[in-house]
Amino acid sequence: MLFDFLKDKELCSGNSMHYIILFNVSPPLGNVMKVIDTIKENENLKCLPMFLLTTSIDDKDIINSYTSHLNCYIVKPNDLEGLIKVLDTFKEFWLNIATLP
C-alpha cells in the first residue's frame, strides 16, 4: 500500500515535496525490511529518508536495518513521556535542522 502510493512519484528529482517515512513496527521486523529494500531499489524513491521506531533491541535487527540503508533506528521508550520526548527530538532534528532531499 505504501509502495503503491509512492512508486509513481518522482521524489528524488529535486522537484517535489519533502517526504520522510517513519515505520512504527513491533518485532519481528521481516516484512518492513522487505518494504525498505523495495523502496531503496527504486530510483525514484531511494533518496527518501526512512526511520524505524520499534521495541526491538536485538542487535540483528539493528544491523539489518542499517545494512538496508535505513537512516535511523529508534528504540521506543517504555513510557508515554519518554515516547513524546523521543518524537519531539526526532521532529526537531529531521524537520527543522537536517536538510532533506
C-alpha positions in Angstrom: 0.0 0.0 0.0 2.8 2.5 0.9 4.8 1.4 -2.1 1.7 1.8 -4.4 1.3 5.4 -3.1 5.0 6.3 -3.7 6.0 4.3 -6.7 4.9 6.8 -9.4 6.1 9.9 -7.7 9.5 11.3 -8.7 10.6 12.1 -5.2 14.3 12.1 -5.9 14.1 14.5 -8.7 14.5 17.6 -6.6 11.2 19.0 -7.9 8.9 17.6 -5.2 7.7 18.0 -1.7 9.9 16.6 1.0 8.9 13.2 2.4 10.2 11.1 5.2 8.9 7.6 6.1 8.6 6.6 9.8 7.8 3.0 10.3 6.3 2.1 13.7 6.8 -1.6 13.9 6.7 -4.4 16.5 9.1 -7.3 16.2 9.6 -9.3 14.1 10.8 -6.8 11.6 11.0 -9.0 8.5 8.1 -7.6 6.5 9.1 -3.9 7.0 12.7 -4.8 5.9 11.3 -6.1 2.7 9.4 -2.8 2.1 12.5 -0.8 2.9 14.6 -2.9 0.5 11.9 -2.4 -2.3 11.9 1.3 -1.8 15.7 1.6 -1.8 15.8 -0.4 -5.1 13.5 2.2 -6.8 15.4 5.1 -8.5 12.5 7.5 -7.8 12.3 6.6 -4.1 15.8 5.6 -2.9 16.7 9.1 -1.6 13.8 9.1 0.8 14.9 9.2 4.4 13.4 6.2 6.3 13.3 5.7 10.0 12.2 2.8 12.2 10.5 3.1 15.6 10.4 -0.2 17.4 10.6 -2.0 20.7 13.3 -4.4 19.4 16.7 -4.1 20.9 18.0 -7.1 19.1 21.5 -6.4 17.6 20.5 -8.4 14.5 17.5 -6.1 13.8 19.7 -3.0 14.3 22.4 -4.3 12.0 19.9 -5.5 9.3 18.2 -2.1 9.4 21.4 -0.1 8.8 22.6 -2.7 6.2 19.3 -1.9 4.3 20.2 1.8 4.4 17.7 2.8 7.0 18.6 6.3 8.1 17.7 5.9 11.8 16.8 3.1 14.2 14.9 4.3 17.3 14.0 2.1 20.2 10.7 3.1 21.7 10.8 4.1 25.4 8.5 2.1 27.7 6.5 5.2 28.9 4.4 7.8 27.2 6.5 10.7 28.5 9.7 9.1 27.1 8.0 8.5 23.7 6.8 12.1 23.5 10.4 13.3 24.2 11.8 11.0 21.5 9.3 12.1 18.9 9.8 15.8 19.8 13.6 15.3 19.4 13.1 13.4 16.1 10.8 16.1 14.8 13.2 18.9 15.8 16.2 17.3 14.2 14.8 15.8 11.0 12.2 18.5 10.2 14.0 21.7 11.5 17.7 21.0 11.4 18.5 18.4 8.8 18.3 19.2 5.1 16.1 16.7 3.4 16.3 15.7 -0.3 
